[in-house]
Amino acid sequence: MQIPCYPEFTPLDFQMKDEMLQELFDSPDGISEFSFAGLYLFRRRYRYQVSRLAPEGLLLISGLQPGDSHGGSKIRGGERFFLSPCGAPGQEILRELFKDHRYWKNIGESVLPREVLEAEGLAVAEDRDNSDYLYLRTDLAELPGKKYHKKRNLVNQFLDSYDYQEWPLTEDLVPQALEVLDRWKEEKGEEGDYVAAREALEQFRGLGMEGALYFIDGKPAGWCLGEGIAGGTIFTVHFEKAAGGYKGIYQFMNQAFARMLPPRYLYINREQDLGDEGLRQAKMTYRPCRFVRKFAAAPRGEWDEGPTQL
């Protein structure tokens, strides 16, 4: 066993994959962060450390909110939080965790209902900026009806303008995908999630991820990468990158990748908007069927305004 028993924590490491993979895969809420790849690829950003409760073995994760974090005023950079992806700790353990963590983050709806959390003396707030957008895979693959008229037009314009090829991602294609990622970073003028995306490409097979690479006129132009979660009913798209200069390429990749996915995936999770209004509007135009809601909790008094929206 690589993971120590609580109260000892140790940094998240790739060697823990086999120990964590299945229980995270079976987690029912479909929270995008709660997969081994989702945690591992951002382990440095959040300084993730892991522990287990004995004897039941409940997984606990401790993290530190980065100083440049997005989100509501109650969650600030430099504050320590904990995650409990597969169940809720008991009241005594919660008291201990709150001694050196300011809040409990990304609480799924199946872990504990709001009324129970508040009965335990915790203020609870829904974290809308971190809610994941969930779409029917068939909607993204087919773009049916009037509500997707503009999306279909952009895809059709792309298809009329460019000669493309689509390939499932393999190790041999990783160098070309990295070319696209480097171009994306240069054109964007900032790093964004470049480090995590690069590591995801370099280790995608070992992390159990799958994706696609798109060529335009014989040159690599875009790629998507993600993984199955929630027992294999949801596919989370963790990364989607494209070079600039190709009108409609993101709309095209969105549809093409949804078509490529096996029908066992009923839903596609396209993660959160982090409070970015432009990103929120873009995600809403694809008409999510629902949100994967996430909550945060802290002892009463920590949040002066009480259990309100973050």
C-alpha positions as CSV (number, residue, x, y, z in Angstrom):
1,M,0.0,0.0,0.0
2,Q,1.4,3.4,-1.1
3,I,-1.1,5.6,0.8
4,P,-0.6,6.0,4.5
5,C,-3.3,6.0,7.2
6,Y,-4.8,9.2,8.5
7,P,-3.6,11.5,10.0
8,E,-0.4,11.0,7.9
9,F,-0.5,12.4,4.4
10,T,2.0,11.9,1.6
11,P,2.4,13.6,-1.8
12,L,0.3,12.1,-4.6
13,D,2.5,9.9,-6.8
14,F,2.0,7.9,-10.0
15,Q,2.8,4.7,-8.1
16,M,-0.6,5.2,-6.4
17,K,-2.6,4.8,-9.6
18,D,-3.5,1.1,-9.2
19,E,-4.6,1.8,-5.6
20,M,-6.8,4.7,-6.5
21,L,-8.0,4.2,-10.0
22,Q,-11.0,1.9,-9.6
23,E,-12.6,3.6,-6.6
24,L,-12.4,7.0,-8.3
25,F,-13.7,5.5,-11.6
26,D,-16.8,4.1,-9.6
27,S,-17.5,7.4,-7.9
28,P,-21.1,8.2,-8.9
29,D,-21.3,12.0,-9.1
30,G,-19.3,12.4,-12.3
31,I,-17.1,15.2,-10.8
32,S,-14.4,16.0,-13.4
33,E,-11.6,16.4,-10.9
34,F,-12.3,13.0,-9.3
35,S,-10.3,10.6,-11.4
36,F,-6.7,9.6,-11.0
37,A,-5.6,11.5,-14.1
38,G,-7.6,14.6,-13.0
39,L,-5.8,14.6,-9.6
40,Y,-2.4,13.5,-10.8
41,L,-2.0,16.0,-13.6
42,F,-2.7,19.0,-11.3
43,R,-0.8,17.6,-8.3
44,R,1.8,20.3,-8.4
45,R,-0.7,23.1,-8.9
46,Y,-2.7,22.1,-5.8
47,R,0.1,20.4,-3.9
48,Y,-2.1,17.3,-3.4
49,Q,-1.3,14.9,-0.6
50,V,-3.3,11.7,0.1
51,S,-4.3,9.7,3.1
52,R,-6.7,6.9,4.0
53,L,-9.0,6.4,7.0
54,A,-8.7,3.1,8.8
55,P,-10.3,0.7,8.9
56,E,-12.8,1.5,6.1
57,G,-10.1,3.0,3.8
58,L,-11.9,6.2,2.8
59,L,-9.7,8.3,0.6
60,L,-8.8,11.8,1.8
61,I,-6.9,14.4,-0.3
62,S,-5.3,17.6,1.1
63,G,-4.6,20.5,-1.2
64,L,-3.6,24.2,-1.2
65,Q,-5.5,26.7,-3.3
66,P,-3.1,28.5,-5.7
67,G,-2.6,32.2,-5.3
68,D,-4.0,32.9,-8.8
69,S,-7.2,31.0,-8.3
70,H,-10.5,31.9,-9.9
71,G,-13.8,31.7,-8.2
72,G,-15.9,33.3,-5.5
73,S,-14.7,35.6,-2.7
74,K,-14.9,32.9,-0.1
75,I,-12.3,30.6,-1.6
76,R,-9.0,32.5,-1.7
77,G,-5.5,31.6,-2.8
78,G,-3.2,30.3,-0.2
79,E,-5.9,28.5,1.8
80,R,-5.7,24.8,2.5
81,F,-8.7,22.5,1.7
82,F,-9.5,18.8,1.7
83,L,-11.4,16.5,-0.7
84,S,-13.3,13.3,0.0
85,P,-14.1,11.9,-3.4
86,C,-15.8,8.6,-2.5
87,G,-17.7,9.3,0.8
88,A,-18.0,11.5,3.8
89,P,-15.7,11.3,6.9
90,G,-17.4,11.0,10.2
91,Q,-18.0,14.0,12.5
92,E,-14.9,13.4,14.6
93,I,-12.6,13.2,11.6
94,L,-14.2,16.3,10.1
95,R,-13.4,18.2,13.3
96,E,-9.7,17.1,13.0
97,L,-9.5,18.0,9.3
98,F,-10.9,21.5,9.9
99,K,-8.2,22.2,12.4
100,D,-5.7,22.6,9.6
101,H,-7.9,23.0,6.5
102,R,-10.1,26.0,6.0
103,Y,-12.8,24.3,4.0
104,W,-14.0,21.1,2.4
105,K,-14.1,21.4,-1.4
106,N,-15.9,19.7,-4.3
107,I,-18.5,17.9,-2.2
108,G,-20.7,15.8,-4.5
109,E,-24.4,15.5,-4.1
110,S,-24.2,11.8,-3.3
111,V,-21.7,12.3,-0.5
112,L,-24.0,14.1,1.9
113,P,-27.1,16.2,1.4
114,R,-27.0,19.9,2.4
115,E,-29.3,19.3,5.4
116,V,-27.0,16.7,7.0
117,L,-23.9,18.9,6.5
118,E,-25.6,21.8,8.1
119,A,-26.8,19.6,10.9
120,E,-23.2,18.8,11.6
121,G,-22.5,22.5,12.3
122,L,-21.1,23.3,8.8
123,A,-22.0,26.2,6.6
124,V,-22.6,24.9,3.0
125,A,-22.3,26.8,-0.2
126,E,-22.8,25.7,-3.8
127,D,-19.7,26.5,-5.9
128,R,-21.3,27.5,-9.2
129,D,-18.0,28.5,-10.8
130,N,-16.8,24.9,-10.4
131,S,-20.0,23.2,-11.5
132,D,-19.3,20.8,-14.4
133,Y,-21.3,21.2,-17.6
134,L,-22.9,17.9,-18.6
135,Y,-24.2,17.2,-22.1
136,L,-25.9,14.3,-23.8
137,R,-23.3,12.7,-26.1
138,T,-25.9,12.4,-28.9
139,D,-26.6,16.1,-28.7
140,L,-23.0,17.1,-29.2
141,A,-22.5,14.4,-31.9
142,E,-25.7,15.3,-33.9
143,L,-26.3,19.0,-33.1
144,P,-30.0,18.5,-33.6
145,G,-32.8,21.0,-34.1
146,K,-32.9,24.8,-34.2
147,K,-31.0,25.3,-30.9
148,Y,-27.8,24.0,-32.6
149,H,-28.4,25.9,-35.9
150,K,-25.4,28.2,-35.4
151,K,-23.1,25.4,-34.4
152,R,-24.0,23.3,-37.4
153,N,-23.3,26.3,-39.6
154,L,-19.9,26.8,-38.2
155,V,-19.1,23.1,-38.6
156,N,-20.3,23.1,-42.2
157,Q,-18.2,26.2,-43.0
158,F,-15.2,24.5,-41.5
159,L,-15.9,21.3,-43.6
160,D,-16.3,23.5,-46.8
161,S,-13.1,25.4,-46.1
162,Y,-10.6,22.7,-45.0
163,D,-9.4,19.3,-45.9
164,Y,-9.1,17.4,-42.6
165,Q,-8.1,14.0,-41.2
166,E,-9.1,12.5,-37.9
167,W,-7.0,10.0,-36.0
168,P,-7.4,8.3,-32.6
169,L,-4.4,9.4,-30.5
170,T,-1.5,7.0,-30.3
171,E,2.0,7.2,-28.9
172,D,3.3,7.8,-32.5
173,L,1.1,10.9,-32.8
174,V,2.1,12.5,-29.5
175,P,4.9,14.7,-31.1
176,Q,2.5,16.2,-33.6
177,A,0.0,16.9,-30.8
178,L,2.8,18.6,-28.8
179,E,3.4,20.8,-31.8
180,V,-0.2,22.0,-31.6
181,L,0.1,22.6,-27.9
182,D,3.2,24.7,-28.3
183,R,1.6,26.8,-31.0
184,W,-1.5,27.2,-28.8
185,K,0.7,28.4,-25.9
186,E,2.6,30.8,-28.1
187,E,-0.6,32.3,-29.7
188,K,-2.3,32.6,-26.3
189,G,0.6,34.4,-24.8
190,E,0.3,32.7,-21.4
191,E,0.8,29.3,-20.0
192,G,-2.7,28.4,-18.8
193,D,-2.9,24.6,-18.3
194,Y,0.1,24.0,-20.6
195,V,2.1,22.0,-18.1
196,A,-0.7,19.6,-17.2
197,A,-1.7,19.3,-20.9
198,R,1.8,18.4,-22.0
199,E,2.2,15.8,-19.2
200,A,-1.3,14.4,-20.2
201,L,-0.1,13.9,-23.8
202,E,3.2,12.3,-22.7
203,Q,1.6,9.9,-20.3
204,F,-2.0,9.5,-21.7
205,R,-1.7,5.7,-22.2
206,G,-0.5,5.1,-18.7
207,L,-3.1,7.4,-17.2
208,G,-5.9,5.5,-19.0
209,M,-6.9,8.4,-21.3
210,E,-8.0,8.5,-24.9
211,G,-8.2,11.2,-27.5
212,A,-8.0,12.3,-31.1
213,L,-5.7,14.3,-33.3
214,Y,-6.9,16.4,-36.2
215,F,-4.9,17.4,-39.3
216,I,-5.8,20.2,-41.7
217,D,-4.1,20.1,-45.1
218,G,-1.7,17.5,-43.8
219,K,-0.6,19.6,-40.7
220,P,-1.5,18.8,-37.1
221,A,-4.1,21.4,-36.1
222,G,-6.0,20.3,-33.0
223,W,-6.5,17.5,-30.4
224,C,-8.8,16.4,-27.7
225,L,-8.0,14.2,-24.7
226,G,-10.1,12.8,-21.8
227,E,-11.3,9.7,-20.0
228,G,-14.3,7.8,-18.8
229,I,-15.7,8.4,-15.3
230,A,-18.8,7.5,-13.2
231,G,-18.5,3.8,-14.0
232,G,-18.0,4.5,-17.7
233,T,-21.3,6.4,-18.3
234,I,-19.6,9.8,-18.6
235,F,-16.6,10.9,-20.7
236,T,-14.8,13.9,-19.4
237,V,-12.9,16.1,-21.9
238,H,-10.0,17.3,-19.9
239,F,-8.1,19.0,-22.7
240,E,-9.0,20.5,-26.1
241,K,-6.4,22.5,-28.0
242,A,-6.1,23.9,-31.5
243,A,-3.9,26.2,-33.5
244,G,-5.3,29.5,-34.5
245,G,-6.4,30.5,-38.0
246,Y,-8.9,27.8,-38.6
247,K,-12.4,29.2,-38.3
248,G,-14.8,26.8,-36.6
249,I,-12.2,24.3,-35.6
250,Y,-13.3,24.0,-32.0
251,Q,-16.9,23.5,-33.0
252,F,-15.8,20.9,-35.5
253,M,-13.6,19.0,-32.9
254,N,-16.4,19.1,-30.3
255,Q,-18.8,17.4,-32.7
256,A,-16.2,15.1,-34.3
257,F,-14.9,13.8,-31.0
258,A,-18.4,13.2,-29.7
259,R,-19.1,11.1,-32.8
260,M,-15.9,9.2,-32.3
261,L,-16.7,8.2,-28.7
262,P,-18.4,4.8,-28.1
263,P,-22.2,4.9,-27.4
264,R,-21.7,3.5,-23.9
265,Y,-20.9,7.1,-22.9
266,L,-24.3,8.6,-22.4
267,Y,-22.9,12.0,-21.3
268,I,-19.9,14.2,-22.0
269,N,-18.5,16.3,-19.1
270,R,-16.8,19.5,-20.4
271,E,-15.7,20.6,-17.0
272,Q,-16.3,24.0,-15.3
273,D,-16.1,27.7,-16.4
274,L,-14.2,28.9,-13.3
275,G,-16.3,32.0,-13.2
276,D,-15.1,33.2,-16.6
277,E,-18.1,34.9,-18.2
278,G,-17.0,34.4,-21.7
279,L,-16.4,30.7,-21.1
280,R,-19.7,30.4,-19.3
281,Q,-21.6,31.8,-22.3
282,A,-19.7,29.5,-24.7
283,K,-20.5,26.4,-22.6
284,M,-24.2,27.4,-22.3
285,T,-24.6,27.8,-26.0
286,Y,-24.2,24.0,-26.2
287,R,-27.3,23.5,-24.0
288,P,-26.1,21.4,-21.1
289,C,-28.6,18.8,-20.0
290,R,-27.6,19.4,-16.4
291,F,-24.8,20.5,-14.2
292,V,-22.6,18.3,-11.9
293,R,-23.1,20.4,-8.8
294,K,-20.3,20.8,-6.3
295,F,-20.5,22.2,-2.8
296,A,-18.0,23.6,-0.3
297,A,-18.4,23.5,3.5
298,A,-16.7,25.1,6.5
299,P,-17.4,25.5,10.2
300,R,-20.0,28.2,10.9
301,G,-18.2,31.5,11.5
302,E,-15.5,30.8,8.9
303,W,-17.8,32.3,6.2
304,D,-19.3,35.5,7.7
305,E,-22.1,35.6,5.2
306,G,-23.2,32.0,6.0
307,P,-24.3,29.3,3.5
308,T,-24.7,31.3,0.4
309,Q,-23.6,31.0,-3.2
310,L,-19.8,31.2,-3.6
